[in-house]
């Protein structure tokens, strides 16, 4: 193929253009394929099942809060299962935590699932069997299926694991199956056991704890599933009048969403924002490459004018430059694939901030991502080459050279560089704005004193949770032992510590009031709130007399007290929380769900009276003067109190604030990297433009120098042109950046507005970078010798 060899030789002879163009396209295409591979890997790894697009999550919640997905009851699960024309199957799961007995008790993540859970997902065990309907009967549910990782770690990957027993929460469970290696859940579950429910429990509509999903039939659509949810609500209101008023008021209803969105949560919004950033970076690289190819075309105008005089047609010019652009684009695509592959590893660390429980060993470049890049690269290179146009006739080129003109190419390059600066300004301003927003979040007063507080969790077995006496005895023994540890100033036990992501809406009202509220319900031991560092505004803390059989008491946050009683003193007032209770204390509002959300209304019950509360795991906290006790010491202490329990999630309470801002931190890290690349690309574009401008204006600069212009005048002339470009780019970028920050607040919710000061300062930084990039060409212009310049003209 002689024409291909000729193209390659031409590009090799001009490395000053071809090499930077390939690098620029590689950066843009590398960012593109990196994000594409990241998104595809996460989507596939998040839901590694058959035809994941046909799976929908079914949930309950308030109609005016579609972002809050509630957990249906078993009765509602059976209601959803009546729809057989639309759904192939409806299944449910109940994520939990447990303990596997051994020489050292082991904390495990497990899920209770319906017997058809794996069937609806489309996952079959690679060893053993799945669950059967018989496994759902009470007393016959003591069987477990292992995920692949736990099977390898616990049993060495031996088939002999089938039929063996695990002591799970004090009850022997037989291993009946092992799942495929690729399968995992957002909960990171290691064990699965069936949900056993009696006929009465299956008809219960009041106990909400399930996460329900369905698989659509081949001809069904997601829109039909959403429409069907309204009919479920009507059916519920007709069959159960106790729900009619809430349904009519919009306080209750049903909804559906793609299961992949429900599993990924806010991480999917972050990926959408990062896709936009990757496309902006690709556009910036394309602008820069176009400017370089335009410069190459300008340098070759004389060559093509001669060819035109010899009979070459404009179509031949276009075919040549398009082929050159496509070849450069292919080189950029190949190098971009390498860069994207290398970037996937570091990306995993930042991804874990927002998507904690998704395994990252599957992040890779798959076939579709590679194919898309190999197609996009040559296409983009050809589009970038379209900026050049056929040369003029030979006489015009000679006349322009005699006057030191470059035709319209320089003006077009200015427009391209201006576009680069606008995009870079927008991305830089958005990155700085994100930094400021997260800084504002981290600087918020949480309403308690997390410094010096350490926490760990315990997940007692079900029998202990159901027996108030055993549960209370376990807590009392644990608290007594923790108080004896060296350096411990205060201890406490909660059913949940702030910023751990736990939600538990529980209905309550002031006695005599018809208004039902749904504040967050929490349980605490005596001394736990002071140990946490929460300030009491009035009243008292729980004490040892607040136990079963004594008058029921509660502590309110300030916001809840104002909602219930206005400006009146809440102490001594009666409320209805599964029966009468007296408010004995009022505490400051605090950031229960992290610094990105306002303090919710919260009430506390003493642990000894908190039977209605949602207890699966309880959180022990220790306030210390210095370093905390070692995890080994805590494990030994717990083993002495409760031999079958394993502690987990041990660490400083301050880490919760950083952890709960995972999606925001993830987008900040990625967007900052994109902004740095954008700044580098735009500064390089400015340097190339100003260098070309000085070269093409040597005659003009020589004339100015001959007429008395000083070196300083010529220096300022070039810097003035650069500063004008920088100002125009910054102005356009400020408007685009404003749109990006608004989009960031949509894609990544709960970001406060950091104002315009920091983005404004970043634009000044961009202008300074533009001036620095123009300094070398400006110094070259200042040193122009008028005699040499005029002689060359």
N, C-alpha and C positions, 0 to 999 in steps of 0.2 A: 504494500500500500504506500506508494511514493508520496501521496499528499499528506499522509499521517507523519511520515518521516520528516517532511518539510516543515510541518507545523511544530513538531518537537524540536527540530533544530532552531527554528526561529525563537521559540521560548527559551531554549537553553542559552542562546546568544544574548538574551536580554534578562539576566537574572535579577537586575535591580527592580524589575516590574513583576516578573513571573513568580519569584520566590515569595515576596511580600503578599502577592495576591493569593497564593496557595495558603499561606499562613493565616491570612485574614479569614478566608473562607473556612479553613479548618477550625478556627476558633468558633465561628458562628455555627457551623454544622456540628461541631463537637458538642456545643451546648444544646443544640436541637436533639441530636440522637441520644445524648445523655438523659435529657428529660423524657424523651419518648420511651427509652428503655426502662427508666426508673418507673414511669407511670405504668407501663405494661407489666413489668415485673411485680410491682406492688398490687396491681389489680388481679393478676393471676395468682400471686402468693396469698392475697387476702382472702380469696374465695376459690381454692383449688379443687373445684368440683365439676361435675358434668353440667355444661350449658348454664353457667352462673347467671346469665342475663335473664333467665326465666324465673329466678327466685325473687320473691318480694317479702319484705318484712310487714307484719300486720301488728298494729299497736293501738292503744287507746290514749286519750289525752284531752286537753282543752282545745276547742275549736279555734280559739283566738291565740293559741300558742302551738302552731304546727311544728315548731322546732323541738318541742318537748315530747318525746316519745315515751309513753307509759308502758307498763308491763301488764298484759291481760291476765285474767283469772283463768282457772281451769274450766269454769263454766263458759267463758268467752271462747276458749280454745274449741270446745265442743260446738259452740255456735258457729264458728268459722268453718268447722268441718262439715257442716250441712251443705255447703256450697260445693257440689261435685261437678257441675257443668264448667266451672271456671278453673278450679284447682285440681291438679292431679293428686295432691296430698298436702296436708297441713301438719306441721310438727312444731315442737316446742323444746326449749332448753332452759335450764336454771343453773347458771354458773355459781359455783361454791368453792370453798377451800376446805381441806381436811388434813388429817394426819395419818401416816402409815407407820405402824409400830416397828420397832427394831432396837438394836443396841443404842442407836441414836435416832430418836423419832424424826420423821421426815415430813416436812410440810409439802403438800401437793395441791395443785389446782385441778379441780374436777368439775364435771358438769353432770347434772341429772338431766336425762333426756327422755323423750317419748320413744316408744319402741320403733316408730317409723322414722326417726331422726335421720339416720344414715341413708335410708331408702329415699327419702325426699331430697336429700342433698345429692344423691347419686354417688355415694362412696361405699365401697365394699371392703370388708376386712381382707388383708392379704394372708391372714392366718386365723383359723377358727371361724366363728360365726358372728352374726350381728344379734341384736336383741329381738325377742319375740313378744307377742302379746301376753304370753304367760309370765314373762319377766316383769310385767307391770302390776302384777297382783301383790298386795301386801304380804310380806313374808317370803316371797319368791324373787325378790329384787336384789338378792345378795350376789350379784355377778357384775364383773367389770370388763370393759374393753380398754386396752392400753394404746396410747399413741406410740408411734414407732420409736421416738427418742427415749421414752421411759422404758420401753421393752428392752432396748439395747443396753441402757444404763443399769437397769435393775436385774435383768436376767441374761445379759450378755448376748442378746439376740438369739437365744436358744428356743427351738420349737417346743421344748419341754416346759416352757412357761404356761402353756395351755393346761388347765386343770389345777394349777398351783393356786395357793390362797394368799391373799394380802389382808393383813389386819388393818382395815380402814376404819378409823374412828372407833376402835374397840370392837368391831364386828368383822368376822372373817368373810371375805368376798372372793369368789372363784373367778379366775381369769378365763374368759371364754373367747377372746379375739384380740387381734392386733391390727392397727390401722396402717394404711400406706404411709411411706416416708414423707410424701409431699403434703399430706393433709395436716392442717392445724386450724385453730379457731382464734378469734380475737382475744379470748380469755387466756390463751396459752395453755389450754387444758391438757393434762397428762393422763387423766383417767376419766372414763365415762361409765355411768351407772344408770339404770332405768329409773324413771319416776314411778313410784308405786302409789296409786290413788284408789281409794274406796269409791263406791257409787255416790256416796254423799259428797265426797270431795270433788268428784267430777261435775257435780251440779252446783258447786259453790261459785257465786259471782262476786263475792266480797273480798277474797284474798288474792291480791294482785302480785304475782311474782314471776310469771313466765315471759320468756322472749319467744315470740311466735313468728313463724315464717311459712310460706307456701310456695309450691312450684306450680306455675301456670301451665295449663294445657297448651299443646302446640299452636292452636288457633287463637288462643286468648291473648289479650294485650294488657299492658300495665294500666292504661286508661280505664279499661273495664274493671280491673281490680279496685282502682280508686273509687269508681262510681259505686261498686258493690258495697263498699264500707258504709256508705250512707244508709243503705237498705238494712245492713246489720244493726245499725243504731235504731232504726224504726222497729225492727223485729224485737230488739231488746226492750224498748219502751212498751211494746204491746204485751210481751210475755212477763215483764217484771216492772210493775207500776212504780216500785220504789226508785227506779232510775228515771222516771218520766220527767220530773221537774228539772233535774240536772241536764238531761238531754234537750229539753225545750229551751233552757236558759243558755245553752251553748257551753255549759261548764263541763260537758262530757261528750265524747264522740269517738269515732274510729278513723284511722288513717292507714295508708299504705305507702311504702317507699321501696326503691330497689334495695335488695339486701346488701349489695356491695357498698352502697352509700351508708347504710345503717351500721355496717361493720367498721368501715373506715372512719366514719364520723367527721370531725373537723379536719382530719388529715387530708381528705379529698379536696376540701376547699383550698388548703395550702398548695396542693399539687396544681390546682387550676391557676392560682396566682403565679406559681413558678413557671407554668407553661407560657403564660403571657410574658414573663420576663425573658424566657428563652427565645421567644419569637422576636422580642425587641432587640435582643443581642444579635440574632440572626440578621435582622434588618440593618442594624448598625454595621455589621461585617460586610453585608452586601453593598451598602453605601460606600464604604471605604474601598472595597474591591472595584466598584464601578469607577470611582475617582482614579484609581491606579490604571485601570484599563483605558480610561479616557486619556490619561497622560501618555500611555503607550501609543494610542491612536494618533494623538497630536504630534508625537515625535516621528511618526511614520507617514505624515501627510505628504511630504515630498516624494517618498517612495511610491505611494499610491497615486500621486498626481502623474508621476512618470509612467506608471503602468496604465493609467487611464489614457494618457496620450498615445500609448502603444496599442490601445484597443480593449483594455480590460473594462468590464461593466460594473456598475454599482452592486449588482447581485453577487458577483464574484467576491467583492469586498465584504459584503454581509456574510456570505457563506464562510469566508476565511476567519473573520473576527468571531462569529458564533462558534465555529469549530475550536478556535483557540480558547474561548471562554469556557466551553464545555470540557475541554481537556484540563484546564486549570481547576474547574469545579470538581472533576473526578479526582484530581490529586488532593484537593481540599477535603473531599468526602472520605478518602482513604485515611488521610491523616486525622481527620475529625473522628473517625471511628476509633482510632487508637487513643486519642485524647479522651473521648467519652468513656471508653472502657477503663482507662486509668482513673477517671474521676468517680466511677461507681463505688469504689471501695471507701474513699473518704466520705462520700455522700451518705453511706450507711450510718455513720455516727450521728450526723445531724438528723437523719430521718427518724432515728430512735427517739428523739425528743418528742415528736408528734405522734408516732405510731409505735408505741413501746413493745407491744406483744406480737408483732409480725416478724417472723424469722427473716433475716436479711441475707442468708447464704444463697438465696435464689436470685439475687440481683445480677443480671447478665444481659448482654446484647443478644436478643433473639432474632430469628430470621426476618420477620416483618420489619423490625427496626433497622436492621442492616440494609434490607432491600429499599426501604423508604429513603435512607440516606444516600445510597448509591444512585437512586433516581433523582433525588432533589439536588445533589451536588452539581452534576453536569447541567441540569436545567437552570439552576441559579447562576452558574458561571456564564451560561449563554445569555441570560437576562441582563447580567451586569455588563456584558460586552455590547449590548444593544445601545448603550449610552453613546458610543462612538458612531460616526457616520462617514460615508465615503468622502475622500478628499476632493477638494476643488480642482479646477483645471490648473495646469502647470504654471501658466502665467500669473494667476492669482496668488498661488503659493509663493512664487518668487517675489512678487510685489509686497506680500505681507511680511516675508522675511526681511526684505529691505527696510521696512518700517518697524521691525521688531515686534510685530503683532502675532498673536497666536489664534486668531479667529475667535469663534464663540466657545471653544473648548474650555478656556479658563473660567468663563462665567458659569458654565454648566458645572465645572468642578467646585466652584464656590457654593453653588446651590447644594451639591451633594455633601460637602463638608458642613454646611449649615444644618442640613438634616441630621448628620452625625452628632453635631453638638447639641441639637435639640433633644435627640433620644438619650444621649449621655447625661444631659442635665436632668431630664425627667427621671432616669433611673437612679442617678446619684442623689437627687433630692428626696426620692421615695425611700431609698436605703437609710438616709440620715433621719428622715421622719419616723421610720420604723424603729430606729435606734432610740430616738427620743420618746416614742410612745411606750416602748417596753421599759425604758428608764423611769417614766412616770409611774408605770404599774409597780415596778419593784420598789419605788420610793414611798408607796402608799402605806399608811399606818394600818397594820392588819387588825388592830383592835385587841390584840393580846401580845404577850412577850415571848416569841418563839426562841430567842437566843438562850442557850444553855439548857434547852429542853430536848430530850431524846425519847424516841418512841419505838415500840415493837408491838407485834400483833400475835394473838393466839386465836386459834379456831377450835373451840371445844366441840366434842361430839354432840350429836343431836339429843341424846338422852340427858346430858347435862344442861343443855339449853332449855329443854322442856320442863326441867325440875327446878323451880325457883330456889329451893333450899340448897340443892347441890351447887347451883350456879353461884349463889351468894356466898357459900362456904369457900368455893374455889377462889373467888375474888378476894375475900377477906384474908385467906392464907397467903395469896400472892402479894397483896399490899403489905402485909406485916413483914414478909421476908424482904421485899424491895426497900422498905424503910431502913432496914439494917445494913444496907450496902454502904461502904465508905464513900463520903462525898455527896450523898444524896440528900437534898434539902426538902423535897416534897415529891409525892407520888400521887397518881390517880389513875382511874380506869374509865374509859369512855366506850360507848358503842361505835364511836367514830371521832377522829380528830379532824380539825379544820383542814381544808384544802386537799383532802384525800379523794375527792370526787364522788363521795357517797351522797345520795339523795334519798330522803324518806319523808314524803309529804304525809301528814296525818291530820285528819279532820278534828277541829275543836271549835269551841265557841265560849263566849262569856255566858254564865248562867243568866237566863232571862232574855238573851238576845237571839233573834231568829237567824242572824248571819253566821254561816259556817265558814271558817277560815281553813287554809291548808298550809300552815307553817311547817318548817323543818322540825322533826322530832328527834331528840337526842337523849341519851342516858348518861349519867355521870355518878361516880362514887363521891362520898364526902371528901372534900379537899382537892378534888380533881380540877375544878374551875380556878381556884387560887394557884394551883401548881401550873396550870396553863398560862397564867398571867392575865386572866380576864378581870377587869375592874368591876366591882359591885357598886352600883349607884345607890342602892338602898336595900334594906332587908338583910337576909342571912343566907349562908351556904347550907347545903344538906348536912345532916349530922347522923350519928349512929342510931338515933331514934326513928329515922324516916325509913321504916321497913314495912314488910307485909303485916297487915293487921292493924297498923296505925293510920291516922288520917293521911290521905294522899296529898302530896305537895308538888309544886312546880316552880321553876325559875324561868322568867321571861327575859328576852332581850328588850332593849329600850323601844325598838321599832314595833315589836309585837304588842308591848304594853300600851303604846300610843294608839295603835290600831284598835285595840279592844276597849280601852278606857279613856282615850283622849289624854288630857292633861292631869287627870285625877291620879292619885296615888294607887298603884296596883296592889300594894301589899295588903294581904288579907282578903282580896277579892276572890270570888269563886268562879271557876271555869269548868267546862264539861270536856274532859279528855277521857273517853271511855268510862265516864262516870265523874262524879264531883271531885275536884282537886282545888287546893288553896294556893294562891300565889304567895310565895314567901320571900322572893328575891327578884331584883331587877339588875341586869348586867348591861354593859355597853354593847352596842352592835359590833359585830366583827365580820371579817371577810371569810365566811364559811366556804365559798366556792372559788376563792382566789381573788387576786387584786383586780382582775378584769371585769368582775361583776359586783354590783352593789350588795351590801349586807342584806341577807334575807331575814325574815322574821323566824325566830327559833325559840322553842321552849325546851327545857330540860326536865326530866323526871329522875328521881334517884334510882340507881340501878336496882335496888331491892324492890322497887314498886313499878318497874318498867316492863312488865309482862307484855303489853301490846306492842312494844317497839320491835324493830327489825334487828334481831341479833343473829349474826352468823359468825362474826369475828369481833373480838373486843381489843381495844387499843390501850396499852399501858404506857404512861408517860412518866419520865423521871426528870426533875429539875436538879441540876448538879452545880457545884461551885467551880469545878474544873473539868477534866476529862471524864467521860462516862465510864461505867463499868464495861468490861470487855464482853463481847458477844458470848464467849465461852462461859464466862461466869453466869450470865443470864440463862444460858441453856442448862447449866448445871442446877441453878436455883429452880428453874421451871420443872426440870426432871424430878427434883425432890418433892415438889408440890403436886405435880400432875405428870406421872411418868409417861403417859401416852401423847403428850402435847409437844409440838415443836414451835419455837418462836420463828418469826419471819418478819421481813420488812424493817429490820433494825437500822436506825439512822437518826440524824438530827431532824427536828421538826422543821427547821428552816428550809430543808431540801424540798418540802412539799410545795413551797411557793415557786421555786424554780421549775419543779416537775409539772405543775399544773399549767405553766405558761409554755409547755412544749411546742404546740403549733406556732405560736408567735415567735419563739426563739428559732424555730426551724426556718420560717420564711425570712427572718432577719438575716440568718447566716447565708442562705442561698442568694438572697437579693443583694447582699453586700458583695458577694463574690461576682455576681453579674455586673454590678455597678462599677467595681474596680476594673473589670475587663472592658466595659463600655468606655470608661474614662481613658484607659490606655489606647483603645482603638481611635477615639476621637482626637486625642492629642497627636497620635501618629498621623492622622489625616490632616490636621492643621499644619503640622511640620511639612508634610509632602506638598501641600498646596502652596505654602509660603515659599518653600524652596523653589518650586516650579515658577512661581510668580516672579521671584527675583531673577531667575535665569532668563525668563522670557522678556523681562523689562530692563535688561542690562543697557540697551541703547538709551531708553528713557532716563534711567538713573545716571548714565554718563553725561547726557545733555544737562540734566539738573545740576550735576556736579560742576560741569564746565561753566554754567551760568552763575555759580557762586554758592550753591547749596553745600552746607558743611556735612561732615560725617554724621553729626548728631541729627541734622535735618533728615538725612536719608534713613537713619536708624528709626527715628520717630515716624517717618512715613510708613514703613513696613509695620511697625508696632501698632500704628493707628488703624491700619487696615485689619490687622489681626484682632484688635480690641473691638472693632465694629462687628466682626464676625462673632466674637465671643458674646457680646451683648445681645445681638439678635438671636443667637442660639440659646442663650440663657433665658431670654424672654419667652421664646417658643417652648423651651423645655419646662419653664415654670408652669405654663398652662397645661402641658401634657402631664407634668408631675402632679398637679392638683387632681387631675382625673385619675391618675394611678393611685394616689393616696385614698381617694374616695372608693376606688375599686378594692383596695386592700382592706378597708373597713367592712366591705361587703363579703369578700372572700374569707377573710380571717376576722371573725366577729370579736366584739368586746375589746377593740383597740381604742384607747382614748385619743383625742386630737392633740398632737404635740405642738400645734401652732405652726407659724411660718418662719420663725426666727432661724431655726437650724437649717431647714431647706434653703432659706435665703443665703445663709453663710456658705452653704455648699455650692451655690451658684457663683458666689464671689471666688471660691476656691477654683471652680472650673475656669473662670475668666483668667485668674492668675496662671493656671496651668497652660491656657492657650497662649498667654504672653510669653511664658517660659519656652514653650514649644517653638515660638516664632523668633526667639532671641538669636539663635544661630543664623537663620536666613537674614535677619535684620543686620547682624554684624557683618555678614558677607556683603550686603548691600552698601553698608557704610564704607567698606574698603574698595569699592569699585573705582578703578582708575579711568578717568574720563577719556584719556588718549587711547587706551587699549579698547575701551568699549566702543568709541566712535570709529576706530579703525576697523573693528570686527563688523560693524554695521556697514 
